[in-house]
Amino acid sequence: MTLIDPRFSGAFTAIVTPFTADGSALDFVALKAQIEYQARGERGTGGVRGIVVAGTTGESPTLSESEYQQLIENAVGFAKPWKLMVVAGTGSNSTAHAVHLQKVAAKAGADAALSVNPYYNKPTQEGMYRHFVMQADATALPVILYNIPGRSGVALTPDTVERLAGHEKIKALKEATGSTDSCGEIAARCPGLAVLSGDDTMTLPFASVGAVGVVSVVSNLLPGRVQGLCDAFNGGDYTGARQIHRDLLKICKVMFVETNPIPVKAAMQLGGRDTGVLRLPMTAATPQTVEALRKVLAGYELLKA
C-alpha cells in the first residue's frame, strides 16, 4: 500500500498577503513578521508545518506577475530558516498559465504547489484531469489539488481524484467541498493521498473519515492551536481534539462572516498585526464585522493591549 507523504500532514496556514497602506506594493517587512509568527506560534510554543502563499486568502487574483514572483521568493527566504514548508498557489483556469506558474514557483524555491480547480470556464472531469496532469508534469514540485466548487463552479469527483492520485507528483488534496461523504470516499479510495480540510470548521469532522490536516485561515491568528488540533487527532487523541475543536469554533465561524480574507485581515489589524489594505474588489470589513471580531477575539486574548 502507498503511504501518505508525511510532509503533507498537519496544519498549513493560508497566509494573507501584506500590502502597504495604500495597497500599491507588497510589504515584505510585514510578510517576514507574519511568517515568523507562524513558525513560533501565538504563545511561542511552536507553530504550523507550513504556509500557503498566493492562495485565495493571499488575494492572488490581484497580484501582478512580478509581485507573484517576488512574493514566493521572499516567502521562501523568510520561511527556510524556520524549516517551514512553502506551498505556492499555482492555480489558473488556463492550463498554459497554470503550467507557467508552476515553473515560476519551482524556480523561486517553493516546496510544493497548490492548484485550484479551473474556475469560471467549468471544464469536464476529463478536462480537469488533463489540466492537473500537465501541470504536475511541468516541474519536480509536488502538487496539492484544491477542490473548492463554491468558488470554482465545478468539483473534482472521487473518480477523478483517484485517477490523479496515481500521478507520482500529486501528493495531496485540499478538500473544500464541506462534504464528509466526498472526503471519506476520497480518503478510502486514495490511501496514498494526503487529504487536507479546506474549511476550519471541518478539520476534525474530516479527520474522522481520513483527513490528516488542514489548510487553515484561522491559523493566521492561532497557529499553535490549529497545529495542536492536528497533532491530537493524528496522534489518536480524539478527546483532546474534540476539546480544541470546540474551543476554536467561535473564531472559525467569525472568520467567514464576510468573504475571506476580509475578516482575517481585520482581525490581524485588531491584534496589532496590520497587513495594509485589501485590494479591490475586496473591501474593508464593515463596522458590524469589526465589532463581531472584537468580541470574539477578546475571548482568545488576541486583541492588541
TABELGI-V427314 format. One record per helix or strand of 3 or more residues. SS is the DSSP state (H for helix, E for strand). FROM is the first residue (numbers start at 1). TO is the last residue. If there is no record, write none. Layout:
ss: (SS:SS)
from: (FROM:FROM)
to: (TO:TO)
This chain:
ss: (H:E:H:E:H:H:E:H:E:H:E:H:H:E:H:E:H:E:H:H:H:H:H)
from: (6:10:28:50:60:65:85:95:112:125:142:149:158:170:180:194:200:213:218:223:238:262:287)
to: (8:14:40:53:62:80:89:108:116:138:147:152:164:175:189:197:207:216:220:234:254:270:299)
